[in-house]
Amino acid sequence: MTSEVVRIAPRFRGPAQSGNGGYVAGTVGTALARVAGDLVPQVRLLLPPPLDTTLSLTTTPETAVLADGGTLVASATAVDAGVLADAAIDPVSADEARAAESSYRGLSNHPFPGCFVCGPENAEGLQLRPGPIGDDRTACTWTPAADLAAADGLVDPVYLWSALDCPGGWSIDLDGRPSVLGQMTACVDARPTPGDPCVIIGRLLSEDGRKTHTATTLYDPDGRVLARAHHTWILVDPALFN
């Protein structure tokens, strides 16, 4: 078992007062992925992750737990990679993805405009603009910046989890169903180098009451799958999070 201290900086917010779901899930999930072997992390967000707070992250080969004192913030378990069998969404070209960005609905009506991944008001964020391309799918481009690199020079996996988050969310009608991430399962197959022009595809899978299920796939410039994810989103009142 290992333990470390985690603080979520305001840069990595989703709603104004809490961490971005993909970034926080990635923080917990990548810690578990380092020791989980062939299994993949499935992360549940149990409450809005607090910003600028000292949190503890405890990891074993089967689980990872993020806690604020005695209060659980997120937990992860190692599951079979087969759960992501339908998460590889057919790609589109970079030109098609770039064209879809002009229809990104979050530019004018974003429930959380400071979001690290897709918020138009977060100058330090990834600035993704996933726009609709039909068939319940979204697409956008992403060229990772140099400051997203890990010590080995490749993009840190936590930012791959982050990038896999919101393109799935925008396959939902977020105007009519404002939602936050409740669960994310992801597998990083390979990592890009900063500066590599990537494409991200999201897809709506199903709705079940207050829950919506989506998937995303991250592709490199040659159309190779870099990472895949499934999400469960929870319908919320955005006013309670901002």
C-alpha positions as CSV (number, residue, x, y, z in Angstrom):
1,M,0.0,0.0,0.0
2,T,1.2,3.5,-0.8
3,S,-0.1,6.9,0.3
4,E,0.5,10.4,-1.1
5,V,-0.9,13.9,-0.6
6,V,-2.9,15.4,-3.4
7,R,-4.1,19.0,-3.9
8,I,-6.4,20.0,-6.8
9,A,-5.3,23.4,-8.0
10,P,-8.0,25.9,-9.2
11,R,-6.6,25.5,-12.8
12,F,-8.1,21.9,-12.8
13,R,-11.6,22.9,-11.9
14,G,-14.8,21.7,-13.6
15,P,-17.5,23.6,-11.8
16,A,-16.2,26.8,-10.2
17,Q,-15.8,25.3,-6.7
18,S,-14.7,21.7,-7.5
19,G,-12.3,19.7,-9.5
20,N,-12.9,18.6,-13.1
21,G,-14.2,15.0,-13.1
22,G,-11.8,13.7,-15.7
23,Y,-8.8,15.2,-14.1
24,V,-9.7,13.9,-10.6
25,A,-10.6,10.5,-12.0
26,G,-7.3,10.5,-13.9
27,T,-5.4,11.3,-10.7
28,V,-6.9,8.4,-8.9
29,G,-7.0,6.1,-11.9
30,T,-3.4,6.5,-13.0
31,A,-2.3,5.8,-9.5
32,L,-4.1,2.5,-9.6
33,A,-3.1,1.7,-13.2
34,R,0.6,1.8,-12.2
35,V,0.0,-1.3,-10.0
36,A,-3.1,-3.0,-11.6
37,G,-1.3,-5.1,-14.2
38,D,-3.7,-6.0,-17.1
39,L,-6.7,-4.6,-15.4
40,V,-8.1,-1.1,-15.9
41,P,-9.2,1.5,-13.3
42,Q,-12.9,2.2,-12.8
43,V,-13.2,5.4,-10.8
44,R,-16.3,6.6,-8.9
45,L,-16.6,10.3,-7.9
46,L,-18.5,10.3,-4.6
47,L,-18.8,14.0,-4.0
48,P,-17.6,17.3,-5.7
49,P,-13.8,17.1,-5.3
50,P,-12.7,20.2,-3.3
51,L,-10.1,22.6,-4.6
52,D,-6.9,23.7,-2.8
53,T,-7.5,21.1,0.0
54,T,-5.0,18.6,1.3
55,L,-6.4,15.2,0.3
56,S,-4.9,11.7,0.8
57,L,-4.6,9.2,-2.0
58,T,-4.1,5.6,-0.8
59,T,-3.4,2.9,-3.4
60,T,-3.2,-1.0,-3.3
61,P,-3.0,-3.4,-6.3
62,E,-6.8,-3.6,-6.3
63,T,-8.1,-0.2,-5.2
64,A,-7.3,3.5,-4.9
65,V,-9.1,5.9,-2.5
66,L,-9.0,9.7,-2.5
67,A,-10.2,11.1,0.9
68,D,-10.6,14.5,2.6
69,G,-9.9,13.5,6.2
70,G,-12.4,10.8,6.9
71,T,-14.6,11.7,3.9
72,L,-14.3,9.7,0.7
73,V,-14.0,11.9,-2.4
74,A,-13.4,9.2,-5.0
75,S,-12.6,5.5,-5.2
76,A,-11.3,3.2,-7.9
77,T,-11.3,-0.5,-8.4
78,A,-9.4,-2.6,-11.0
79,V,-11.7,-4.2,-13.5
80,D,-11.3,-6.4,-16.7
81,A,-10.4,-4.3,-19.8
82,G,-13.3,-6.1,-21.6
83,V,-15.7,-3.5,-20.1
84,L,-14.2,-1.1,-22.7
85,A,-14.9,-3.3,-25.7
86,D,-17.4,-0.8,-27.3
87,A,-15.4,2.3,-26.4
88,A,-13.4,2.4,-29.6
89,I,-15.5,4.8,-31.7
90,D,-14.8,5.0,-35.4
91,P,-12.5,8.0,-36.1
92,V,-13.0,10.9,-38.4
93,S,-10.3,13.0,-40.1
94,A,-8.6,15.9,-38.4
95,D,-10.3,18.2,-40.9
96,E,-13.8,16.8,-40.0
97,A,-13.1,17.2,-36.3
98,R,-11.8,20.7,-36.8
99,A,-15.0,21.6,-38.7
100,A,-17.2,20.2,-35.9
101,E,-15.5,22.6,-33.4
102,S,-17.3,25.5,-35.0
103,S,-20.6,24.0,-33.7
104,Y,-19.4,23.5,-30.2
105,R,-22.4,24.5,-28.0
106,G,-20.3,25.3,-25.0
107,L,-18.9,28.5,-26.6
108,S,-22.2,30.2,-25.9
109,N,-24.1,28.2,-23.3
110,H,-21.7,26.3,-21.0
111,P,-22.9,25.1,-17.6
112,F,-19.4,25.3,-16.2
113,P,-17.5,27.8,-18.4
114,G,-14.3,27.6,-16.3
115,C,-13.9,23.8,-16.9
116,F,-10.3,22.7,-17.3
117,V,-11.0,20.5,-20.3
118,C,-13.6,22.4,-22.3
119,G,-14.4,25.7,-20.6
120,P,-14.0,28.7,-22.9
121,E,-13.1,30.9,-19.8
122,N,-10.2,28.8,-18.6
123,A,-7.1,30.2,-20.3
124,E,-5.0,27.5,-18.6
125,G,-7.2,24.6,-19.7
126,L,-7.2,22.2,-22.6
127,Q,-9.7,24.4,-24.5
128,L,-11.3,21.4,-26.2
129,R,-14.4,22.2,-28.4
130,P,-16.2,18.9,-29.1
131,G,-18.9,19.6,-31.7
132,P,-21.6,17.3,-33.0
133,I,-20.9,15.2,-36.1
134,G,-24.2,13.2,-36.2
135,D,-25.1,9.7,-35.0
136,D,-24.9,10.9,-31.3
137,R,-21.2,11.6,-31.7
138,T,-18.9,14.6,-31.1
139,A,-15.4,15.3,-32.4
140,C,-12.6,17.8,-31.7
141,T,-8.9,18.1,-32.2
142,W,-6.3,18.4,-29.4
143,T,-2.6,19.3,-29.6
144,P,-1.2,18.7,-26.1
145,A,0.9,21.6,-24.8
146,A,4.5,21.2,-23.6
147,D,3.5,21.7,-20.0
148,L,1.4,18.5,-20.0
149,A,4.5,16.3,-20.4
150,A,5.6,13.8,-17.7
151,A,9.2,13.2,-16.8
152,D,9.6,10.8,-19.8
153,G,8.6,13.5,-22.3
154,L,5.3,12.0,-23.2
155,V,1.9,13.5,-22.2
156,D,1.1,12.6,-18.5
157,P,-1.7,10.0,-18.4
158,V,-3.8,12.2,-16.1
159,Y,-4.2,14.7,-19.0
160,L,-5.3,11.8,-21.3
161,W,-8.0,11.0,-18.8
162,S,-8.9,14.6,-18.7
163,A,-9.2,14.9,-22.5
164,L,-11.3,11.8,-22.6
165,D,-13.9,13.4,-20.3
166,C,-15.8,16.2,-21.8
167,P,-16.1,15.0,-25.5
168,G,-18.3,12.3,-24.1
169,G,-20.2,14.8,-22.0
170,W,-21.0,17.0,-24.9
171,S,-22.7,14.0,-26.7
172,I,-25.4,14.7,-24.2
173,D,-27.9,17.5,-24.5
174,L,-26.3,19.5,-21.7
175,D,-28.8,22.3,-22.1
176,G,-31.6,20.0,-21.3
177,R,-29.6,17.5,-19.2
178,P,-26.9,19.4,-17.3
179,S,-24.7,16.6,-15.9
180,V,-21.5,15.9,-14.0
181,L,-19.2,12.9,-14.1
182,G,-20.1,10.2,-11.7
183,Q,-18.0,7.3,-12.9
184,M,-15.2,6.9,-15.5
185,T,-13.4,3.7,-16.7
186,A,-10.3,4.3,-18.9
187,C,-7.5,2.5,-20.6
188,V,-4.4,4.3,-21.9
189,D,-2.9,2.2,-24.7
190,A,-0.2,4.6,-25.8
191,R,0.7,8.2,-25.0
192,P,1.3,11.1,-27.5
193,T,4.2,13.5,-27.4
194,P,3.3,17.2,-26.8
195,G,2.7,18.8,-30.1
196,D,1.1,15.8,-31.7
197,P,-2.2,16.7,-33.3
198,C,-4.8,14.3,-31.9
199,V,-8.5,13.7,-32.6
200,I,-11.0,12.8,-29.9
201,I,-14.4,11.3,-30.6
202,G,-17.3,11.1,-28.1
203,R,-20.5,9.0,-28.3
204,L,-23.8,8.9,-26.4
205,L,-24.5,5.2,-25.5
206,S,-27.7,5.3,-23.4
207,E,-29.8,7.1,-20.9
208,D,-31.2,5.6,-17.7
209,G,-33.2,8.0,-15.5
210,R,-30.8,10.6,-14.1
211,K,-27.8,8.7,-15.5
212,T,-26.4,9.0,-19.0
213,H,-23.7,6.6,-20.4
214,T,-21.1,7.8,-23.0
215,A,-17.8,6.7,-24.5
216,T,-14.7,8.5,-25.9
217,T,-11.7,7.5,-28.0
218,L,-8.4,9.4,-28.4
219,Y,-6.6,9.0,-31.7
220,D,-3.0,9.9,-32.7
221,P,-2.2,11.7,-36.0
222,D,-2.0,8.3,-37.8
223,G,-5.4,7.1,-36.6
224,R,-4.0,4.8,-33.9
225,V,-6.1,4.4,-30.7
226,L,-4.2,6.1,-27.8
227,A,-6.9,5.8,-25.1
228,R,-10.5,4.8,-24.5
229,A,-13.1,5.5,-21.8
230,H,-16.6,4.9,-20.6
231,H,-18.5,7.4,-18.5
232,T,-21.6,7.6,-16.3
233,W,-23.0,11.1,-16.0
234,I,-25.4,12.3,-13.3
235,L,-28.2,14.9,-14.0
236,V,-27.7,17.9,-11.7
237,D,-28.8,21.4,-11.0
238,P,-25.7,23.5,-12.1
239,A,-26.5,26.2,-9.6
240,L,-25.6,23.8,-6.8
241,F,-22.0,23.4,-8.2
242,N,-21.1,27.0,-9.1
